Amino acid sequence: MPKPAQLWAPIGSVVLVAPGAGAHPGVKPAVDKVQELWPAAVVTVVDETVTALAGTGLDPEPAACVVVHQDGLRTSVAVVAGREVIAGGLATGGTRGLAQAVVEHLRAEHRLDAGLEQAWAAVVHGGVFAPSSTVPGPGPVYGAMITEDRVFPPQPGKVTLSPAELRAVVAPAYQPVMGLVEQVLCEAPPETIRQATAGGLLLTGPHVPGAEDHLTDLTGLSARRVVEPKAGFHRPQVLLDGVARLLAEKPPAPVIAEHCIDLSGKLQLLEKLGLRPPRDLNADDR
């Protein structure tokens, strides 16, 4: 396994990471655009669950497992065995969906208009499934109070949501994920199912603290969560590391276009300046 400082993409390669790899409708237009802009590039398309598994750097990697990769808009669930997706699916929502559920709850139950960032901070640090590792307890969510009076500007307000209240709002979003886990396991061959059950769930991306325990309770499978760096929401480091490792293990061979350089003009100039003897027109071209 290469060290982090040794991970880089070879010159002349383009890697597209997408859910469902080639099955995603946005992959072909992206490949066509890359090949139009950079005809000599070697284009590789990899599934994001495979990339996430490679990016975790597990040693050894499980023979098979169920990767649950979450980003801002969706959650990819796939049975991965031997760096190949055996069965997979998508659940919409992602971290934005969790935050939006809290925003709607605050408006409906507490008459507080809060932003997505405030709501996401409440999900991460509010002890939904487990206490926060950085914040000792749930903090207030700040926003503007919703009133019927439209003459005056809205007054600032704040609400502190208990872990139990947050869990009641956030937990339903994990039901589709549980359904996908069951679906992909049913679609895999029996031997792969046995290996994936032993490998358990691998949670990558910005999952909230304790999500692995919650999914274990729902699915009955052991789960572990790979914590993204602090800026993981904006910079998916596990995917970047995964791409680098995949390329380091099997680097593509860039196509180098051969260019024929015409030196006749420069040679004629050297002849005129007397820096090169004149060419014998009767001699064979060399």
Backbone as CSV, one residue per row, in Angstrom:
resi,resn,N_x,N_y,N_z,CA_x,CA_y,CA_z,C_x,C_y,C_z
1,MET,0.855,-1.195,0.000,0.000,0.000,0.000,0.886,1.238,0.000
2,PRO,0.766,2.124,-0.971,1.600,3.314,-1.014,1.277,4.270,0.117
3,LYS,2.283,5.018,0.516,2.075,6.031,1.548,1.288,7.195,0.964
4,PRO,0.591,7.987,1.831,-0.206,9.102,1.307,0.593,10.056,0.435
5,ALA,1.874,10.291,0.794,2.685,11.232,0.027,3.018,10.693,-1.360
6,GLN,2.825,9.379,-1.581,3.161,8.782,-2.858,1.947,8.625,-3.768
7,LEU,0.804,9.107,-3.340,-0.418,8.896,-4.110,-0.646,10.070,-5.052
8,TRP,-0.617,9.800,-6.326,-0.930,10.834,-7.298,-1.449,10.171,-8.563
9,ALA,-2.120,10.953,-9.382,-2.673,10.415,-10.625,-1.639,10.533,-11.728
10,PRO,-1.477,9.507,-12.554,-0.526,9.594,-13.659,-0.930,10.686,-14.646
11,ILE,0.061,11.294,-15.282,-0.218,12.314,-16.282,-0.946,11.670,-17.458
12,GLY,-1.984,12.315,-17.931,-2.710,11.811,-19.086,-3.902,10.956,-18.741
13,SER,-4.288,10.908,-17.458,-5.425,10.079,-17.071,-6.543,10.947,-16.524
14,VAL,-7.774,10.503,-16.742,-8.957,11.156,-16.194,-9.815,10.075,-15.552
15,VAL,-10.172,10.272,-14.302,-10.992,9.297,-13.586,-12.325,9.941,-13.242
16,LEU,-13.411,9.282,-13.615,-14.753,9.743,-13.279,-15.319,8.810,-12.221
17,VAL,-15.740,9.376,-11.100,-16.325,8.604,-10.002,-17.821,8.861,-10.003
18,ALA,-18.603,7.790,-10.069,-20.052,7.962,-10.175,-20.758,6.800,-9.510
19,PRO,-21.947,7.046,-8.957,-22.740,5.928,-8.431,-23.234,5.059,-9.569
20,GLY,-23.109,3.758,-9.389,-23.526,2.869,-10.457,-22.580,2.851,-11.634
21,ALA,-21.419,3.544,-11.506,-20.390,3.593,-12.550,-21.017,3.865,-13.911
22,GLY,-20.833,2.975,-14.866,-21.310,3.217,-16.217,-22.810,3.289,-16.335
23,ALA,-23.554,2.785,-15.330,-25.013,2.806,-15.402,-25.599,4.190,-15.139
24,HIS,-24.823,5.089,-14.529,-25.337,6.418,-14.221,-25.514,7.215,-15.512
25,PRO,-26.670,7.891,-15.682,-26.927,8.583,-16.948,-25.960,9.723,-17.245
26,GLY,-25.293,10.238,-16.228,-24.372,11.348,-16.471,-22.983,10.922,-16.891
27,VAL,-22.698,9.603,-16.878,-21.342,9.143,-17.156,-20.984,9.294,-18.630
28,LYS,-21.839,8.828,-19.539,-21.508,8.880,-20.966,-21.299,10.309,-21.458
29,PRO,-22.186,11.271,-21.120,-21.902,12.652,-21.547,-20.581,13.178,-20.992
30,ALA,-20.248,12.795,-19.750,-18.983,13.252,-19.172,-17.791,12.649,-19.902
31,VAL,-17.887,11.347,-20.220,-16.805,10.692,-20.960,-16.649,11.330,-22.334
32,ASP,-17.772,11.574,-23.011,-17.711,12.188,-24.341,-17.070,13.572,-24.277
33,LYS,-17.396,14.333,-23.242,-16.842,15.689,-23.127,-15.351,15.638,-22.876
34,VAL,-14.906,14.724,-22.005,-13.474,14.593,-21.722,-12.721,14.206,-22.989
35,GLN,-13.255,13.241,-23.728,-12.569,12.790,-24.935,-12.565,13.866,-26.017
36,GLU,-13.576,14.737,-25.986,-13.595,15.851,-26.931,-12.520,16.879,-26.576
37,LEU,-12.387,17.184,-25.284,-11.435,18.195,-24.847,-10.009,17.662,-24.785
38,TRP,-9.875,16.358,-24.522,-8.550,15.776,-24.309,-8.498,14.412,-24.980
39,PRO,-8.351,14.372,-26.310,-8.459,13.111,-27.044,-7.446,12.059,-26.616
40,ALA,-6.271,12.470,-26.148,-5.230,11.500,-25.796,-5.381,10.946,-24.386
41,ALA,-6.337,11.441,-23.621,-6.457,11.011,-22.218,-7.030,9.607,-22.128
42,VAL,-6.579,8.884,-21.106,-7.144,7.574,-20.789,-8.234,7.792,-19.750
43,VAL,-9.484,7.521,-20.120,-10.631,7.789,-19.251,-11.024,6.498,-18.526
44,THR,-11.078,6.574,-17.210,-11.467,5.433,-16.385,-12.694,5.815,-15.566
45,VAL,-13.700,4.965,-15.553,-14.910,5.191,-14.773,-14.959,4.150,-13.660
46,VAL,-15.077,4.618,-12.420,-15.132,3.710,-11.273,-16.369,4.027,-10.437
47,ASP,-16.901,3.005,-9.815,-18.057,3.192,-8.941,-17.606,3.845,-7.641
48,GLU,-18.422,4.747,-7.108,-18.000,5.463,-5.912,-17.908,4.559,-4.685
49,THR,-18.676,3.474,-4.635,-18.542,2.576,-3.489,-17.218,1.823,-3.544
50,VAL,-16.776,1.427,-4.749,-15.466,0.789,-4.889,-14.369,1.781,-4.525
51,THR,-14.508,3.017,-4.990,-13.521,4.049,-4.686,-13.463,4.325,-3.186
52,ALA,-14.619,4.377,-2.557,-14.658,4.622,-1.112,-13.995,3.484,-0.343
53,LEU,-14.255,2.241,-0.762,-13.625,1.100,-0.105,-12.108,1.173,-0.233
54,ALA,-11.615,1.492,-1.445,-10.168,1.621,-1.634,-9.607,2.772,-0.813
55,GLY,-10.371,3.857,-0.686,-9.888,5.024,0.040,-9.787,4.845,1.536
56,THR,-10.486,3.862,2.083,-10.397,3.641,3.529,-9.052,3.064,3.936
57,GLY,-8.376,2.404,2.998,-7.074,1.835,3.318,-7.128,0.671,4.290
58,LEU,-8.220,-0.081,4.300,-8.330,-1.226,5.197,-7.292,-2.282,4.836
59,ASP,-6.657,-2.828,5.836,-5.636,-3.846,5.606,-5.810,-4.969,6.621
60,PRO,-6.342,-6.123,6.198,-6.740,-6.429,4.824,-8.159,-5.949,4.546
61,GLU,-8.486,-5.822,3.276,-9.852,-5.510,2.894,-10.703,-6.767,3.037
62,PRO,-11.959,-6.602,3.419,-12.828,-7.783,3.489,-13.046,-8.391,2.111
63,ALA,-13.237,-9.706,2.076,-13.499,-10.370,0.791,-14.742,-9.797,0.132
64,ALA,-15.712,-9.413,0.943,-16.919,-8.755,0.456,-17.539,-8.003,1.623
65,CYS,-18.225,-6.921,1.318,-18.917,-6.147,2.352,-19.966,-5.281,1.674
66,VAL,-20.783,-4.647,2.480,-21.794,-3.715,1.968,-21.299,-2.306,2.259
67,VAL,-20.958,-1.574,1.219,-20.481,-0.202,1.370,-21.677,0.747,1.340
68,VAL,-21.747,1.612,2.341,-22.813,2.619,2.416,-22.125,3.980,2.364
69,HIS,-22.078,4.565,1.172,-21.372,5.836,0.987,-22.379,6.980,0.874
70,GLN,-22.232,7.969,1.738,-23.168,9.097,1.778,-22.458,10.377,1.354
71,ASP,-23.154,11.200,0.578,-22.644,12.525,0.265,-23.750,13.537,0.506
72,GLY,-23.649,14.712,-0.094,-24.609,15.754,0.197,-26.001,15.495,-0.332
73,LEU,-26.129,14.679,-1.400,-27.420,14.531,-2.059,-27.975,13.118,-2.065
74,ARG,-27.152,12.114,-1.790,-27.638,10.744,-1.914,-26.789,9.803,-1.070
75,THR,-27.249,8.552,-0.991,-26.506,7.493,-0.325,-26.426,6.306,-1.276
76,SER,-25.208,5.883,-1.582,-24.987,4.723,-2.442,-24.786,3.496,-1.565
77,VAL,-25.487,2.424,-1.879,-25.362,1.158,-1.150,-25.018,0.081,-2.165
78,ALA,-23.964,-0.686,-1.902,-23.565,-1.717,-2.860,-22.846,-2.846,-2.148
79,VAL,-23.071,-4.057,-2.638,-22.255,-5.201,-2.234,-21.008,-5.174,-3.105
80,VAL,-19.847,-5.015,-2.471,-18.575,-4.936,-3.193,-17.748,-6.157,-2.835
81,ALA,-17.294,-6.880,-3.854,-16.454,-8.061,-3.660,-15.355,-8.037,-4.700
82,GLY,-14.105,-8.128,-4.233,-12.995,-8.115,-5.175,-12.923,-6.851,-6.000
83,ARG,-13.234,-5.699,-5.400,-13.228,-4.399,-6.076,-14.241,-4.342,-7.224
84,GLU,-15.286,-5.145,-7.139,-16.352,-5.081,-8.126,-17.696,-4.965,-7.424
85,VAL,-18.604,-4.200,-8.039,-19.953,-4.055,-7.501,-20.783,-5.233,-7.981
86,ILE,-21.269,-6.021,-7.031,-22.096,-7.172,-7.363,-23.559,-6.753,-7.487
87,ALA,-24.007,-5.864,-6.604,-25.369,-5.322,-6.647,-25.346,-3.981,-5.930
88,GLY,-26.095,-3.024,-6.427,-26.074,-1.700,-5.817,-27.352,-0.930,-6.069
89,GLY,-27.507,0.164,-5.344,-28.671,1.021,-5.496,-28.427,2.370,-4.870
90,LEU,-29.346,3.320,-5.087,-29.220,4.693,-4.600,-30.441,5.096,-3.787
91,ALA,-30.188,5.849,-2.717,-31.258,6.479,-1.945,-31.014,7.982,-1.977
92,THR,-32.015,8.751,-2.375,-31.843,10.201,-2.449,-31.895,10.801,-1.050
93,GLY,-31.368,11.996,-0.937,-31.406,12.700,0.346,-30.022,13.095,0.816
94,GLY,-29.236,12.121,1.274,-27.903,12.411,1.773,-27.936,13.337,2.978
95,THR,-26.828,14.018,3.212,-26.746,14.911,4.370,-27.693,16.099,4.233
96,ARG,-27.881,16.560,3.005,-28.811,17.672,2.806,-30.229,17.260,3.181
97,GLY,-30.587,16.022,2.859,-31.909,15.535,3.222,-32.108,15.475,4.724
98,LEU,-31.071,15.046,5.461,-31.175,15.017,6.920,-31.345,16.425,7.482
99,ALA,-30.541,17.358,6.959,-30.644,18.735,7.439,-31.995,19.344,7.088
100,GLN,-32.507,19.054,5.883,-33.792,19.609,5.459,-34.926,19.094,6.339
101,ALA,-34.835,17.826,6.766,-35.864,17.285,7.663,-35.891,18.051,8.981
102,VAL,-34.716,18.425,9.486,-34.652,19.202,10.733,-35.197,20.610,10.508
103,VAL,-34.879,21.215,9.362,-35.391,22.554,9.049,-36.918,22.554,9.045
104,GLU,-37.503,21.562,8.394,-38.965,21.496,8.330,-39.566,21.236,9.704
105,HIS,-38.905,20.431,10.519,-39.400,20.171,11.878,-39.366,21.444,12.722
106,LEU,-38.304,22.208,12.604,-38.205,23.458,13.368,-39.304,24.438,12.960
107,ARG,-39.601,24.499,11.693,-40.652,25.416,11.242,-42.027,24.973,11.720
108,ALA,-42.274,23.669,11.637,-43.610,23.171,11.969,-43.858,23.137,13.474
109,GLU,-42.873,22.722,14.243,-43.079,22.491,15.676,-42.603,23.626,16.560
110,HIS,-41.625,24.401,16.110,-41.048,25.445,16.970,-41.150,26.837,16.370
111,ARG,-41.747,26.957,15.192,-41.922,28.263,14.543,-40.589,28.991,14.410
112,LEU,-39.565,28.232,14.064,-38.229,28.801,13.900,-37.761,28.538,12.479
113,ASP,-37.312,29.591,11.806,-36.793,29.484,10.451,-35.270,29.449,10.532
114,ALA,-34.677,28.272,10.322,-33.229,28.091,10.421,-32.665,27.639,9.091
115,GLY,-31.371,27.855,8.905,-30.715,27.463,7.667,-30.234,26.019,7.715
116,LEU,-29.823,25.517,6.545,-29.375,24.143,6.449,-28.102,23.904,7.253
117,GLU,-27.196,24.883,7.282,-25.952,24.696,8.033,-26.229,24.560,9.521
118,GLN,-27.137,25.387,10.037,-27.507,25.295,11.453,-28.150,23.947,11.751
119,ALA,-29.006,23.508,10.856,-29.685,22.232,11.067,-28.708,21.065,11.008
120,TRP,-27.751,21.113,10.059,-26.773,20.027,9.954,-25.877,19.977,11.184
121,ALA,-25.498,21.137,11.708,-24.698,21.169,12.933,-25.463,20.533,14.087
122,ALA,-26.775,20.759,14.132,-27.586,20.141,15.181,-27.612,18.629,15.024
123,VAL,-27.665,18.140,13.775,-27.669,16.695,13.542,-26.345,16.077,13.972
124,VAL,-25.240,16.725,13.614,-23.910,16.173,13.899,-23.595,16.211,15.391
125,HIS,-23.924,17.320,16.040,-23.509,17.515,17.432,-24.639,17.334,18.439
126,GLY,-25.816,16.977,17.950,-26.953,16.892,18.862,-27.160,15.550,19.519
127,GLY,-26.275,14.583,19.247,-26.424,13.274,19.879,-27.575,12.469,19.337
128,VAL,-27.790,12.517,18.021,-28.912,11.806,17.412,-28.821,10.314,17.704
129,PHE,-27.685,9.724,17.337,-27.477,8.294,17.561,-26.365,8.017,18.567
130,ALA,-25.525,9.021,18.806,-24.428,8.882,19.761,-23.953,10.285,20.127
131,PRO,-23.361,10.469,21.312,-22.865,11.801,21.693,-21.799,12.291,20.725
132,SER,-21.753,13.599,20.549,-20.742,14.197,19.693,-19.363,14.035,20.317
133,SER,-18.352,13.830,19.457,-16.982,13.682,19.954,-16.332,15.021,20.247
134,THR,-16.932,16.120,19.797,-16.325,17.446,19.977,-17.168,18.403,20.805
135,VAL,-18.466,18.165,20.877,-19.368,19.068,21.620,-19.958,18.292,22.796
136,PRO,-19.871,18.831,24.025,-20.324,18.068,25.195,-21.815,17.779,25.237
137,GLY,-22.628,18.617,24.630,-24.077,18.407,24.670,-24.763,19.171,23.569
138,PRO,-26.049,18.896,23.329,-26.775,19.618,22.279,-26.768,21.119,22.521
139,GLY,-26.509,21.869,21.476,-26.525,23.314,21.583,-27.744,23.898,20.909
140,PRO,-27.968,25.175,21.071,-29.150,25.795,20.455,-29.007,25.940,18.949
141,VAL,-30.142,25.877,18.277,-30.207,26.155,16.844,-30.736,27.574,16.692
142,TYR,-29.980,28.411,16.027,-30.363,29.812,15.885,-31.078,30.032,14.557
143,GLY,-32.025,30.951,14.590,-32.771,31.290,13.387,-33.648,32.494,13.636
144,ALA,-34.692,32.642,12.857,-35.654,33.749,12.983,-37.010,33.179,13.345
145,MET,-37.660,33.811,14.328,-38.979,33.353,14.755,-40.011,33.654,13.666
146,ILE,-40.869,32.693,13.408,-41.919,32.846,12.406,-43.167,33.390,13.097
147,THR,-43.602,34.569,12.667,-44.792,35.200,13.249,-45.734,35.599,12.119
148,GLU,-46.953,35.966,12.502,-47.938,36.414,11.528,-47.759,37.886,11.188
149,ASP,-46.979,38.603,12.007,-46.775,40.029,11.804,-45.716,40.239,10.723
150,ARG,-46.126,40.797,9.583,-45.197,41.013,8.486,-44.744,42.471,8.414
151,VAL,-45.167,43.288,9.371,-44.782,44.705,9.356,-43.357,44.863,9.856
152,PHE,-43.055,44.190,10.944,-41.734,44.317,11.536,-40.844,43.162,11.061
153,PRO,-39.526,43.366,11.012,-38.620,42.275,10.615,-38.682,41.139,11.623
154,PRO,-38.433,39.907,11.202,-38.503,38.774,12.121,-37.482,38.899,13.241
155,GLN,-37.882,38.456,14.421,-37.014,38.519,15.585,-36.145,37.266,15.666
156,PRO,-34.893,37.428,16.078,-34.038,36.246,16.217,-34.553,35.326,17.323
157,GLY,-34.320,34.047,17.147,-34.744,33.074,18.152,-33.802,31.891,18.157
158,LYS,-33.983,31.022,19.110,-33.164,29.818,19.195,-33.965,28.712,19.859
159,VAL,-33.649,27.486,19.472,-34.327,26.303,20.002,-33.266,25.231,20.225
160,THR,-33.330,24.568,21.356,-32.442,23.443,21.629,-33.233,22.148,21.481
161,LEU,-32.805,21.309,20.549,-33.483,20.042,20.296,-32.791,18.935,21.089
162,SER,-33.574,18.147,21.806,-33.014,17.035,22.564,-32.605,15.913,21.612
163,PRO,-31.684,15.032,22.042,-31.312,13.893,21.193,-32.512,13.032,20.794
164,ALA,-33.463,12.849,21.717,-34.638,12.034,21.406,-35.485,12.692,20.317
165,GLU,-35.643,14.025,20.405,-36.430,14.731,19.387,-35.722,14.678,18.030
166,LEU,-34.409,14.877,18.037,-33.649,14.806,16.792,-33.715,13.413,16.178
167,ARG,-33.630,12.399,17.027,-33.665,11.029,16.517,-35.004,10.737,15.851
168,ALA,-36.091,11.239,16.440,-37.404,11.018,15.858,-37.526,11.663,14.479
169,VAL,-36.756,12.741,14.245,-36.795,13.432,12.955,-35.866,12.768,11.944
170,VAL,-34.674,12.360,12.400,-33.631,11.889,11.485,-33.761,10.403,11.168
171,ALA,-34.179,9.610,12.136,-34.197,8.156,11.952,-34.988,7.693,10.728
172,PRO,-36.141,8.301,10.417,-36.870,7.821,9.229,-36.075,7.893,7.929
173,ALA,-35.096,8.801,7.866,-34.306,8.920,6.641,-33.436,7.692,6.411
174,TYR,-33.194,6.903,7.451,-32.350,5.716,7.310,-33.156,4.476,6.926
175,GLN,-34.460,4.571,6.917,-35.265,3.428,6.501,-35.014,3.035,5.042
176,PRO,-34.948,4.003,4.097,-34.622,3.620,2.721,-33.248,2.979,2.591
177,VAL,-32.292,3.432,3.417,-30.955,2.837,3.381,-31.025,1.384,3.826
178,MET,-31.776,1.132,4.908,-31.938,-0.244,5.371,-32.584,-1.096,4.273
179,GLY,-33.584,-0.536,3.594,-34.226,-1.271,2.510,-33.264,-1.599,1.383
180,LEU,-32.339,-0.660,1.068,-31.355,-0.917,0.029,-30.375,-2.005,0.443
181,VAL,-29.981,-2.005,1.713,-29.076,-3.046,2.203,-29.718,-4.422,1.994
182,GLU,-30.979,-4.542,2.363,-31.673,-5.813,2.178,-31.795,-6.161,0.693
183,GLN,-32.052,-5.153,-0.143,-32.230,-5.386,-1.579,-30.948,-5.902,-2.223
184,VAL,-29.815,-5.220,-1.963,-28.572,-5.611,-2.633,-28.094,-6.979,-2.152
185,LEU,-28.376,-7.312,-0.887,-27.993,-8.631,-0.397,-28.843,-9.724,-1.053
186,CYS,-30.092,-9.407,-1.316,-30.951,-10.395,-1.985,-30.536,-10.603,-3.436
187,GLU,-29.951,-9.577,-4.065,-29.577,-9.676,-5.471,-28.224,-10.347,-5.682
188,ALA,-27.434,-10.479,-4.630,-26.099,-11.062,-4.765,-26.170,-12.585,-4.718
189,PRO,-25.165,-13.278,-5.294,-25.119,-14.742,-5.215,-24.971,-15.215,-3.769
190,PRO,-25.400,-16.438,-3.462,-25.371,-16.928,-2.072,-23.999,-16.854,-1.416
191,GLU,-22.928,-17.240,-2.133,-21.601,-17.216,-1.529,-21.162,-15.784,-1.232
192,THR,-21.488,-14.871,-2.137,-21.148,-13.466,-1.904,-21.947,-12.911,-0.736
193,ILE,-23.198,-13.324,-0.606,-24.015,-12.887,0.531,-23.374,-13.325,1.836
194,ARG,-22.870,-14.555,1.861,-22.235,-15.061,3.084,-20.997,-14.229,3.423
195,GLN,-20.182,-13.929,2.408,-18.977,-13.137,2.641,-19.322,-11.702,3.037
196,ALA,-20.330,-11.121,2.373,-20.707,-9.746,2.678,-21.315,-9.637,4.066
197,THR,-22.057,-10.638,4.473,-22.613,-10.640,5.828,-21.507,-10.688,6.865
198,ALA,-20.465,-11.469,6.567,-19.320,-11.521,7.487,-18.541,-10.213,7.474
199,GLY,-18.424,-9.589,6.272,-17.708,-8.314,6.174,-18.466,-7.152,6.777
200,GLY,-19.807,-7.239,6.810,-20.626,-6.222,7.445,-20.779,-4.970,6.615
201,LEU,-21.221,-3.910,7.277,-21.446,-2.615,6.637,-20.223,-1.727,6.817
202,LEU,-19.831,-1.044,5.746,-18.740,-0.067,5.804,-19.320,1.293,5.446
203,LEU,-19.389,2.200,6.414,-19.990,3.518,6.216,-18.899,4.519,5.898
204,THR,-18.990,5.146,4.724,-18.031,6.173,4.327,-18.773,7.450,3.987
205,GLY,-18.039,8.562,4.014,-18.672,9.856,3.794,-19.069,10.485,5.122
206,PRO,-19.735,11.633,5.081,-20.069,12.370,6.316,-21.293,11.825,7.043
207,HIS,-21.228,10.574,7.488,-22.300,10.027,8.318,-22.246,10.671,9.701
208,VAL,-23.393,10.774,10.341,-23.439,11.377,11.675,-22.901,10.376,12.690
209,PRO,-22.380,10.846,13.839,-21.876,9.935,14.870,-22.956,8.950,15.313
210,GLY,-22.571,7.683,15.412,-23.500,6.654,15.851,-24.348,6.060,14.766
211,ALA,-24.166,6.518,13.511,-24.967,5.966,12.411,-24.702,4.478,12.243
212,GLU,-23.455,4.056,12.533,-23.140,2.635,12.383,-23.927,1.786,13.379
213,ASP,-24.088,2.287,14.610,-24.867,1.541,15.597,-26.348,1.499,15.205
214,HIS,-26.841,2.611,14.667,-28.247,2.660,14.260,-28.520,1.673,13.126
215,LEU,-27.621,1.631,12.123,-27.824,0.709,11.011,-27.620,-0.745,11.449
216,THR,-26.775,-0.955,12.428,-26.634,-2.312,12.976,-27.938,-2.750,13.628
217,ASP,-28.570,-1.842,14.365,-29.861,-2.166,14.986,-30.923,-2.471,13.928
218,LEU,-30.877,-1.753,12.801,-31.890,-1.940,11.768,-31.661,-3.202,10.943
219,THR,-30.392,-3.478,10.618,-30.092,-4.561,9.681,-29.597,-5.833,10.353
220,GLY,-29.100,-5.728,11.581,-28.524,-6.895,12.240,-27.109,-7.205,11.797
221,LEU,-26.510,-6.361,10.941,-25.140,-6.572,10.475,-24.180,-5.685,11.254
222,SER,-22.987,-6.188,11.519,-21.969,-5.357,12.158,-21.599,-4.218,11.212
223,ALA,-21.289,-3.053,11.762,-21.004,-1.881,10.932,-19.859,-1.092,11.537
224,ARG,-19.097,-0.456,10.674,-18.047,0.464,11.105,-18.099,1.697,10.225
225,ARG,-17.759,2.816,10.824,-17.842,4.098,10.115,-16.443,4.672,9.960
226,VAL,-16.109,5.066,8.739,-14.838,5.730,8.473,-15.084,7.230,8.545
227,VAL,-14.482,7.870,9.515,-14.750,9.289,9.753,-13.988,10.122,8.732
228,GLU,-14.722,10.992,8.030,-14.088,11.912,7.095,-13.340,13.000,7.870
229,PRO,-12.319,13.614,7.238,-11.683,14.772,7.868,-12.681,15.887,8.111
230,LYS,-12.246,16.900,8.817,-13.137,17.990,9.214,-13.818,18.622,8.006
231,ALA,-13.083,18.751,6.898,-13.643,19.372,5.697,-14.229,18.334,4.753
232,GLY,-14.600,17.166,5.266,-15.064,16.080,4.417,-16.320,16.408,3.634
233,PHE,-17.190,17.279,4.179,-18.426,17.606,3.476,-18.136,18.313,2.162
234,HIS,-17.087,19.156,2.154,-16.750,19.907,0.948,-15.631,19.229,0.155
235,ARG,-14.831,18.374,0.802,-13.721,17.701,0.132,-13.771,16.225,0.500
236,PRO,-14.372,15.394,-0.341,-14.526,13.966,-0.004,-13.189,13.233,-0.049
237,GLN,-12.435,13.323,1.037,-11.078,12.801,1.041,-11.027,11.299,0.798
238,VAL,-12.028,10.567,1.296,-12.002,9.115,1.116,-12.088,8.754,-0.368
239,LEU,-12.817,9.530,-1.161,-12.895,9.272,-2.596,-11.603,9.680,-3.293
240,LEU,-11.017,10.787,-2.881,-9.753,11.215,-3.487,-8.652,10.197,-3.212
241,ASP,-8.581,9.707,-1.973,-7.583,8.685,-1.646,-7.864,7.396,-2.406
242,GLY,-9.147,7.069,-2.571,-9.502,5.859,-3.295,-9.071,5.913,-4.752
243,VAL,-9.300,7.053,-5.402,-8.866,7.207,-6.791,-7.355,7.056,-6.893
244,ALA,-6.630,7.691,-5.978,-5.167,7.622,-6.022,-4.677,6.194,-5.840
245,ARG,-5.291,5.457,-4.936,-4.850,4.074,-4.699,-5.189,3.175,-5.886
246,LEU,-6.369,3.368,-6.465,-6.745,2.552,-7.620,-5.796,2.797,-8.789
247,LEU,-5.412,4.048,-8.997,-4.494,4.360,-10.080,-3.087,3.870,-9.774
248,ALA,-2.704,3.921,-8.484,-1.376,3.435,-8.128,-1.266,1.919,-8.318
249,GLU,-2.367,1.219,-8.089,-2.353,-0.233,-8.254,-2.419,-0.637,-9.723
250,LYS,-3.148,0.126,-10.529,-3.298,-0.207,-11.946,-3.276,1.081,-12.759
251,PRO,-2.093,1.651,-12.933,-2.019,2.932,-13.644,-2.335,2.768,-15.118
252,PRO,-3.163,3.657,-15.659,-3.446,3.595,-17.094,-2.240,4.057,-17.905
253,ALA,-2.143,3.578,-19.104,-1.043,3.971,-19.985,-1.514,5.106,-20.883
254,PRO,-1.031,6.319,-20.651,-1.488,7.446,-21.478,-1.042,7.287,-22.920
255,VAL,-1.904,7.739,-23.826,-1.594,7.695,-25.254,-0.824,8.958,-25.609
256,ILE,0.390,8.795,-26.079,1.225,9.933,-26.444,1.155,10.107,-27.958
257,ALA,0.587,11.210,-28.376,0.471,11.476,-29.809,1.830,11.864,-30.375
258,GLU,2.169,11.288,-31.529,3.429,11.596,-32.180,3.253,12.822,-33.074
259,HIS,4.126,13.791,-32.860,4.063,15.021,-33.644,5.297,15.096,-34.537
260,CYS,5.110,15.263,-35.827,6.212,15.429,-36.759,6.537,16.922,-36.867
261,ILE,7.754,17.291,-36.533,8.158,18.690,-36.536,8.826,19.009,-37.873
262,ASP,8.350,20.018,-38.531,8.906,20.447,-39.810,10.062,21.408,-39.546
263,LEU,11.293,20.958,-39.842,12.486,21.775,-39.607,13.027,22.405,-40.881
264,SER,12.340,22.255,-41.989,12.883,22.746,-43.261,13.110,24.251,-43.240
265,GLY,12.177,24.995,-42.657,12.334,26.439,-42.606,13.543,26.860,-41.802
266,LYS,13.765,26.198,-40.661,14.920,26.543,-39.830,16.232,26.165,-40.521
267,LEU,16.240,25.024,-41.239,17.455,24.616,-41.945,17.789,25.588,-43.066
268,GLN,16.776,26.087,-43.777,17.028,27.065,-44.833,17.615,28.349,-44.266
269,LEU,17.130,28.758,-43.077,17.666,29.966,-42.447,19.129,29.778,-42.077
270,LEU,19.486,28.583,-41.569,20.878,28.314,-41.220,21.766,28.346,-42.460
271,GLU,21.241,27.866,-43.578,22.013,27.893,-44.824,22.261,29.335,-45.272
272,LYS,21.243,30.187,-45.184,21.401,31.585,-45.601,22.400,32.315,-44.720
273,LEU,22.452,31.961,-43.449,23.382,32.619,-42.524,24.780,32.027,-42.618
274,GLY,24.941,30.999,-43.409,26.250,30.381,-43.550,26.624,29.478,-42.397
275,LEU,25.656,29.112,-41.598,25.924,28.247,-40.460,25.734,26.782,-40.797
276,ARG,25.295,26.503,-42.006,25.106,25.121,-42.449,25.429,25.066,-43.930
277,PRO,26.221,24.092,-44.335,26.564,24.027,-45.764,25.320,23.776,-46.590
278,PRO,25.262,24.350,-47.783,24.082,24.160,-48.636,23.896,22.697,-48.999
279,ARG,22.661,22.310,-49.126,22.324,20.918,-49.409,22.486,20.633,-50.890
280,ASP,23.053,19.476,-51.199,23.199,19.038,-52.583,21.854,18.485,-53.055
281,LEU,21.237,19.197,-53.993,19.910,18.784,-54.438,19.928,17.451,-55.165
282,ASN,21.123,17.041,-55.683,21.227,15.775,-56.392,21.424,14.583,-55.448
283,ALA,21.744,14.905,-54.191,21.976,13.818,-53.223,20.645,13.287,-52.709
284,ASP,20.695,12.040,-52.203,19.488,11.448,-51.625,19.103,12.182,-50.340
285,ASP,17.817,12.382,-50.119,17.357,13.014,-48.879,17.669,12.122,-47.707
286,ARG,18.172,12.720,-46.662,18.497,11.956,-45.435,17.742,12.550,-44.272
